[in-house]
Amino acid sequence: MPRPKSNNRLRIMNIVGARPNMMKIAPLLAELRRQEEIEPVLVHTGQHYDYSMSQVFFDQLRVPPPDYNLGVGSGTHFAQTAEIMRKFGELVQQDRPDMVVVAGDVNSTIACALVAAKEGIPVAHVEAGLRSFDRSMPEEINRVLTDAVADLLFTTEESANRNLANEGIDPGKVFFVGNLMIDSLVSALQVARPSCLRSELGLEGKPYAVLTLHRPSNVDNEDQLTRTLDAIFEVAQRIPIVFPAHPRTARNIEAAGLTAMRSWTGGPLPCGTGLWMMPP
């Protein structure tokens, strides 16, 4: 059911779909909720959907439940993007916001930005202008296209400003605001609790490394994944590695018949535990 619109308040629809979105939107949403003239609405596309990849971040970042959950789930890039566009398009037909805020570079970002742009709804892009200059990365396509249709572009660093200028983006639409991930980090540190994982793994007082590995360009190609794990294996001969594996990475490692390195390999860690596990 559409939420009734409060009179004379700017209705801003904030989009999350995957873990990086949640980390960026959480502090922004908290600030929007403090502004009397703004009515923030939270939409979760369901791009990430299980507890360890979604709900745990709502819990630890103290984000209220979303007003809408589109329940899209996983799929190929094109199928997932298309399904998000379809469901989000239906939503804005029923509950039209005054603005749509998207963050980062995931499929939810470009899908919802395109819908809003086609519907004539202003789009704000948080973390605009970042570039790898590698068009083989799906995220790079998402970044470039989202910036092309955005009405407000919020950047985190000077290089992003230069990238947007080089692409002909009107500088009047670009605002250098800093990195919301730092706000999330400060907030997460306040609620982080000591974890027993170090002692359980026998790592107290010992050097170790923490590995994250999830970019499609690194894990979806078996040859690239094999080369990456070979390089990491060399490091693991010298130092233990804690590897909270992304579900897709874990599936690809298993499907390729690759063996684990000298490491602890488990599922995604809650952000509080992840922060506690960072080597001092």
Backbone torsions as a table, in degrees:
resi	resn	phi	psi	omega
1	MET	NA	134.8	176.9
2	PRO	-63.1	142.6	175.4
3	ARG	-77.7	137.2	177.2
4	PRO	-65.5	138.9	-178.2
5	LYS	-82.8	132.6	176.7
6	SER	-75.3	139.4	-176.9
7	ASN	-62.0	134.5	170.7
8	ASN	61.7	19.9	175.3
9	ARG	-110.1	140.1	179.5
10	LEU	-74.2	117.6	-176.4
11	ARG	-91.9	109.6	-176.2
12	ILE	-112.0	119.4	-178.9
13	MET	-94.5	117.5	-178.0
14	ASN	-102.9	129.4	-173.1
15	ILE	-104.5	128.8	167.9
16	VAL	-127.2	153.4	178.6
17	GLY	-150.2	-35.2	-177.6
18	ALA	-132.5	167.4	-174.8
19	ARG	-50.4	-46.0	-178.4
20	PRO	-60.3	-35.7	177.3
21	ASN	-60.6	-43.5	-175.4
22	MET	-62.7	-40.1	179.7
23	MET	-65.5	-32.0	-178.2
24	LYS	-84.5	-38.7	-175.1
25	ILE	-77.8	-29.7	-174.3
26	ALA	-52.8	-53.7	-178.9
27	PRO	-69.1	-32.4	177.7
28	LEU	-65.5	-44.7	-179.6
29	LEU	-62.1	-39.9	178.8
30	ALA	-61.1	-40.6	179.4
31	GLU	-70.8	-41.2	178.8
32	LEU	-60.4	-36.1	-179.2
33	ARG	-68.2	-18.1	178.7
34	ARG	-86.5	-9.1	-177.0
35	GLN	-94.6	116.8	-175.3
36	GLU	-63.0	-28.8	-175.6
37	GLU	-85.7	-0.3	-177.3
38	ILE	-118.1	138.1	173.1
39	GLU	-114.9	95.8	-179.6
40	PRO	-77.3	140.3	176.6
41	VAL	-123.7	133.6	-178.8
42	LEU	-107.6	125.3	178.1
43	VAL	-116.7	123.6	174.9
44	HIS	-105.3	119.6	-179.0
45	THR	-74.9	-20.5	-177.0
46	GLY	83.4	17.4	177.2
47	GLN	-59.4	-46.1	165.6
48	HIS	-104.2	135.2	-166.7
49	TYR	-137.0	-21.3	-179.1
50	ASP	-83.0	171.1	-171.4
51	TYR	-59.8	-46.7	-173.7
52	SER	-70.4	-18.7	-178.5
53	MET	-107.2	-3.8	-174.8
54	SER	-141.8	-74.5	-169.2
55	GLN	-60.8	-34.7	-179.2
56	VAL	-60.2	-30.3	179.5
57	PHE	-76.4	-34.3	172.1
58	PHE	-61.1	-43.1	-177.7
59	ASP	-65.9	-50.5	-173.2
60	GLN	-76.8	-27.7	177.6
61	LEU	-90.5	2.9	177.3
62	ARG	56.2	46.2	176.7
63	VAL	-97.4	129.2	178.2
64	PRO	-62.1	159.9	177.2
65	PRO	-56.5	147.3	-179.9
66	PRO	-64.3	150.1	175.2
67	ASP	-70.4	-31.5	178.3
68	TYR	-138.1	137.7	171.9
69	ASN	-123.8	116.0	-175.4
70	LEU	-78.3	-17.6	174.1
71	GLY	60.7	39.1	-174.1
72	VAL	-70.8	-43.9	-179.8
73	GLY	78.6	-168.0	-174.6
74	SER	-86.5	173.5	179.5
75	GLY	160.0	177.7	175.3
76	THR	-63.7	163.9	-178.5
77	HIS	-57.0	-47.4	-175.6
78	PHE	-71.0	-38.2	-179.3
79	ALA	-68.6	-43.2	-179.3
80	GLN	-66.1	-44.3	179.3
81	THR	-61.4	-43.7	-179.6
82	ALA	-64.1	-41.2	-178.5
83	GLU	-68.1	-38.3	176.0
84	ILE	-62.7	-43.9	178.9
85	MET	-60.5	-43.4	-178.9
86	ARG	-62.2	-49.3	-175.8
87	LYS	-72.3	-38.1	178.7
88	PHE	-70.2	-35.6	176.1
89	GLY	-60.6	-42.3	177.1
90	GLU	-63.6	-38.4	-179.1
91	LEU	-64.2	-48.0	-176.6
92	VAL	-70.4	-17.7	171.9
93	GLN	-69.5	-32.3	-179.2
94	GLN	-89.2	-34.9	-173.9
95	ASP	-137.0	84.5	-173.2
96	ARG	-80.7	120.4	178.1
97	PRO	-85.8	169.1	174.2
98	ASP	-84.1	-22.3	179.7
99	MET	-157.7	149.6	173.8
100	VAL	-117.4	128.8	177.9
101	VAL	-108.9	123.1	175.3
102	VAL	-118.6	157.3	-176.7
103	ALA	-134.0	145.6	170.7
104	GLY	72.4	-139.4	-166.6
105	ASP	-147.1	22.6	-178.6
106	VAL	-86.1	175.2	-177.7
107	ASN	-60.8	-34.6	177.9
108	SER	-61.8	-33.3	-178.2
109	THR	-62.9	-55.9	-176.6
110	ILE	-70.1	-37.9	-177.3
111	ALA	-61.9	-48.3	-178.1
112	CYS	-73.3	-32.3	176.4
113	ALA	-64.5	-41.9	179.6
114	LEU	-64.9	-43.2	178.6
115	VAL	-60.0	-48.6	-178.6
116	ALA	-61.6	-43.6	-179.1
117	ALA	-62.1	-42.5	179.7
118	LYS	-67.6	-27.0	179.2
119	GLU	-89.7	1.1	-180.0
120	GLY	73.7	24.4	177.9
121	ILE	-98.2	127.2	179.5
122	PRO	-56.2	140.4	-178.5
123	VAL	-115.8	131.1	172.2
124	ALA	-113.4	130.8	-178.6
125	HIS	-112.3	115.0	176.0
126	VAL	-86.9	131.7	-176.5
127	GLU	75.1	43.6	179.8
128	ALA	-77.0	159.4	168.7
129	GLY	83.3	-5.1	178.9
130	LEU	-74.0	139.5	-177.2
131	ARG	-140.8	140.0	170.2
132	SER	-100.3	-17.0	-175.7
133	PHE	62.3	26.9	177.4
134	ASP	-121.6	98.3	-175.8
135	ARG	-74.7	-3.8	174.3
136	SER	-77.8	-12.3	177.7
137	MET	-85.2	123.6	176.5
138	PRO	-55.4	-35.6	-179.4
139	GLU	-63.5	-33.5	-179.8
140	GLU	-67.5	-40.8	175.6
141	ILE	-60.4	-44.7	179.8
142	ASN	-60.2	-42.0	-179.2
143	ARG	-62.5	-51.3	-174.3
144	VAL	-63.1	-45.3	-177.6
145	LEU	-69.8	-38.1	178.1
146	THR	-63.0	-44.4	178.7
147	ASP	-63.2	-32.8	-177.9
148	ALA	-67.2	-29.8	-177.4
149	VAL	-103.1	-6.2	-176.0
150	ALA	-74.4	147.2	176.5
151	ASP	-94.8	-29.4	176.3
152	LEU	-128.3	129.6	-177.2
153	LEU	-123.3	114.1	-177.5
154	PHE	-101.7	118.0	-173.1
155	THR	-105.3	158.5	-176.9
156	THR	-108.7	-14.6	-176.1
157	GLU	-155.8	161.2	-175.3
158	GLU	-63.9	-33.5	-179.7
159	SER	-62.8	-32.5	177.2
160	ALA	-65.2	-39.8	177.1
161	ASN	-61.0	-42.5	179.7
162	ARG	-66.0	-41.2	179.6
163	ASN	-59.8	-44.6	-179.7
164	LEU	-65.7	-39.7	177.6
165	ALA	-62.8	-40.8	179.7
166	ASN	-65.4	-25.2	179.0
167	GLU	-91.4	4.5	175.9
168	GLY	81.8	17.0	177.9
169	ILE	-73.2	133.5	179.1
170	ASP	-57.1	119.4	-177.8
171	PRO	-62.9	-19.6	177.5
172	GLY	-69.0	-13.7	179.4
173	LYS	-96.7	-4.8	-172.2
174	VAL	-104.4	132.0	-179.5
175	PHE	-131.6	119.7	-179.3
176	PHE	-84.8	102.3	-171.0
177	VAL	-114.1	-11.3	-176.1
178	GLY	95.6	-173.4	-167.7
179	ASN	-107.7	113.9	178.3
180	LEU	-64.9	-20.7	177.6
181	MET	-61.8	-29.9	177.3
182	ILE	-67.8	-39.6	176.4
183	ASP	-61.2	-41.7	178.0
184	SER	-65.4	-39.0	178.4
185	LEU	-61.5	-47.7	-179.9
186	VAL	-60.3	-42.6	178.9
187	SER	-64.9	-42.4	-178.8
188	ALA	-66.5	-35.8	179.0
189	LEU	-62.9	-30.5	-179.5
190	GLN	-69.2	-27.2	-177.9
191	VAL	-109.8	-3.0	179.4
192	ALA	-63.2	139.7	-179.6
193	ARG	-122.5	146.3	177.4
194	PRO	-54.5	137.6	-180.0
195	SER	-108.5	146.7	177.8
196	CYS	-86.0	1.9	-174.4
197	LEU	-62.3	-38.6	178.4
198	ARG	-57.5	-49.9	-177.9
199	SER	-67.4	-36.8	177.9
200	GLU	-61.4	-32.7	-179.3
201	LEU	-92.0	1.4	179.9
202	GLY	70.0	32.9	-174.7
203	LEU	-108.1	-1.4	-178.8
204	GLU	-58.9	127.4	177.9
205	GLY	73.2	9.7	-178.7
206	LYS	-118.8	152.5	176.0
207	PRO	-73.4	142.5	174.8
208	TYR	-157.8	170.1	179.3
209	ALA	-123.1	153.9	174.5
210	VAL	-114.7	129.2	-175.6
211	LEU	-113.2	134.4	167.3
212	THR	-122.3	136.0	-174.3
213	LEU	-151.1	103.6	-175.7
214	HIS	-149.3	-10.5	-179.0
215	ARG	-59.3	131.8	-179.7
216	PRO	-53.0	-37.0	-178.8
217	SER	-65.1	-21.3	179.5
218	ASN	-96.0	-28.0	-170.3
219	VAL	-116.8	-15.1	-176.6
220	ASP	-88.9	-14.6	176.1
221	ASN	-103.2	121.6	-173.3
222	GLU	-61.4	-41.1	179.9
223	ASP	-63.3	-44.2	180.0
224	GLN	-66.1	-41.4	179.0
225	LEU	-62.9	-41.5	179.0
226	THR	-62.7	-45.0	179.1
227	ARG	-63.5	-40.3	-179.8
228	THR	-64.0	-46.3	-179.7
229	LEU	-67.6	-32.3	175.7
230	ASP	-61.2	-43.5	179.7
231	ALA	-66.1	-40.9	179.5
232	ILE	-66.9	-34.8	179.4
233	PHE	-60.3	-37.4	178.0
234	GLU	-62.1	-41.2	177.6
235	VAL	-65.5	-39.1	-176.8
236	ALA	-67.1	-15.0	174.8
237	GLN	-72.4	-20.3	-176.4
238	ARG	-105.7	-25.1	-173.6
239	ILE	-151.7	137.9	177.3
240	PRO	-63.7	148.2	-179.1
241	ILE	-122.9	130.1	173.2
242	VAL	-96.2	121.7	-170.7
243	PHE	-126.1	88.8	173.1
244	PRO	-77.8	98.2	-167.2
245	ALA	-81.9	135.2	170.3
246	HIS	-61.2	141.5	-178.1
247	PRO	-54.0	-39.4	-179.9
248	ARG	-66.8	-39.9	177.7
249	THR	-62.1	-45.0	-179.6
250	ALA	-61.7	-41.6	179.1
251	ARG	-63.8	-41.8	-178.4
252	ASN	-68.3	-37.3	177.3
253	ILE	-63.3	-44.0	-179.9
254	GLU	-66.7	-43.4	-178.5
255	ALA	-63.7	-32.9	-179.1
256	ALA	-83.5	-5.2	179.9
257	GLY	70.0	26.5	-179.6
258	LEU	-85.6	144.8	-178.2
259	THR	-94.6	152.5	179.0
260	ALA	-70.6	148.9	176.5
261	MET	-80.9	-177.5	176.3
262	ARG	-70.8	87.4	-171.8
263	SER	-160.5	167.1	164.6
264	TRP	-95.0	123.4	178.6
265	THR	-117.7	123.1	179.0
266	GLY	-144.7	-169.6	179.4
267	GLY	-79.1	179.5	179.0
268	PRO	-56.8	143.3	179.2
269	LEU	-96.6	144.4	169.2
270	PRO	-56.6	151.0	-173.8
271	CYS	-62.2	-34.0	178.3
272	GLY	-63.5	-44.2	177.9
273	THR	-66.7	-41.1	178.7
274	GLY	-59.1	-42.1	178.1
275	LEU	-64.6	-41.0	-179.0
276	TRP	-66.2	-29.2	-178.2
277	MET	-82.2	-11.1	178.8
278	MET	-62.6	126.2	-178.7
279	PRO	-56.4	134.2	-179.4
280	PRO	-67.1	NA	NA
